[in-house]
């Protein structure tokens, strides 16, 4: 496995679900840092580096719940995919939600999801699922490389 520390963003309004997610990730071999935000508004603030998130790193992978108050997962996903920064717009998004409704699956993919996973109902299934997610996304799949430091644009001379 790589020495790279992957930046993960979890967008989840349930504190219990977020806690469970953190616990399950402790079993991952891949090095990672997890940031949890409580809704779509916070996710967009994070991705736009507003306020408290001014120094936030670009995530390598986003886990997104669909059912949240305010800015729901579908609209959050649309905003990510239409982001002015192509590096943000292209971050892989895994929808991780309680819904298994075919209409939600379809809407999520139409909005730009890279993967749709229904949350498991038991702790054992959660560990199995997240082991499979780690294996696929970090061993089988090739994620976009980390953002390279951007060089400042050269100043152009103005003719007067």
Buried (B, 14 or more C-beta within 10 A) or exposed (E): EEEBEBBBBBBBBBEEBBEBBEEBBEEBEBEBEBBBBBBBBBBBBBBBBEEEBEEBBBBBBBBBBBEBEEBBBBBBBBBBBEBEEEEBBBBBBBBBBBBEEEEBBEBBBEBBBBBBBBBBEEEEEBBEBBBEBBBEBBEEEEBEEBEEEEEEEEEEEEEE
